[in-house]
């Protein structure tokens, strides 16, 4: 019984089971190598092929963090505090001259959660000089607090 790895499928094959129905690029590997690869896979590594088609265990690429659709007020305020923008945001709201608009902004600011797509938040972010990408980064940061 011989073991094989095929880079085209990323799979292992046993000639006693698969016989002649293995991919054409299948390369023979030892049982010890097979067990070592499975152990590394169980530890979180990804099995890929080297340039010659032989199996190797590699570190999985990091996934890009997902931008939360909402964060709590506490998380948002702490994130703004960490980057030095909390006082600026509060000053912008306090500086709104129209009393109705200022009250609306205060209500939004005191909401228990902040929605990433909120028009209020978009406007505040722009006034703080935040790009949409930087706002996403802040939401990710806030989501971890």
N, C-alpha and C positions, 0 to 999 in steps of 0.2 A: 504494500500500500504506500503510495507516494502522494505528497501534498504539493499543491500548486497555488500560485497567485496570478491573477490576470489583472493588469492595470486598466484594461478597457472596461471591466465591470467593477473593479475594486473588490472583487470577491476571491474567496479561497475555494479550492476544488480538491476533491479526493478522487484519485483515479479509480478506486474500487467502486465508487458511486457514480461518477460522471463519465468514466471511460473515455471514449473518443468525442464526447460532447462538451469538451472544454473549449473556451475561446482560443484562438490561434496564438495569442500573445502570452498564454500561461507559461510561467516559469516555475521550475521545481524549487521547493524550499524544504528545509529540514523540519522535523517535528519540533525540535528545540526552538527554531526560529519562529515557527507558527505559534507556539505557546508563549514565547516572549512578546510577540506582537499583540496577542490577545490580552496579555497582562498589561501592556502599555495602553491599549485601548480602554481597558477597564479603569485605568488611572486617569482617563480623560484625553488621551492623545488620539489623533486622527491617523488612520492608516492610509497612506498614499503610495505612489510609486516613484522611484528615483529615475534618472534618465535612461537607465538600462531596463526599466520595467520591474525591478525588484522591489518588494514591499519595504516601506520604512514607516516608522512612527514619528509623526510631527506634532508640534504644539498646535492646538486649534487656534485659528485666528479669532481675535477678540470681536465680539459682536458690538456694533455701534449701539450706544444707549438709546433707548426710546424716549421721546419727549412726552412727558405726561400731559394729558389733556387738561388736567386741573391739579392744583396744589392747594393746601390749606393756607389760610391767611398767615398763620404762624410760620409755616415753611417759607412762604414768599418773603415775609418781613425779615426772617433770619438770613435768607440768601441775599437780599438787598443790603442788609447790615454788613455782611461779610465782604461785599464788593464796594462798600462805601456809598451806596445810593439811597439808603433808607431816608436819611434826612432830606436829601434833594427831592425825593418823591413827595414827602410830606409838605415840603415848602411849596412845591408846584401846586398841590391841591389847595393849600391855605392861601395861595396867591391868586386864585381864580376870582376875578372881580365881580362877575355876575353871581348874586346870592343863590339863585336857583341852580345854576350850573355847579357852583361850589358845593351845594348841599347834595346834589346828585353824585358828584365825585366822592364826597365823604361817605355816602351810603355804599358806593361801590368799593371804596377802600376798606370799609369795615365788614364787608361780606365775609362769611366763614370760609369760602373757597374762591379761588381765582381761576377762571376759565382761560385757557391759552388763546382762544379766538375772540375773547371779549373786546368789543370796540373801545371800551374805557381803557382796558389794559394796552391795547395797540397804540392808542393816543398817548398814554402816559409813557410807554416805552420810547416812542418817537421823541417826546419832549425831553426824555433823559438821554437821548442820543444813542439808544440801543437799536442795533440792526435786528431784523427778524432772527438771524442766526444766533446772535448774542442773547436774545430773549429765550430762544430754545435752550441755550446753554444754562441760563439761569433757572429755567423750569426743571432741567435735569438735576442741577445742583440742589434746588429746593426740594425736589422729590426724594432726595437722599437724606434730608434732615429730619 
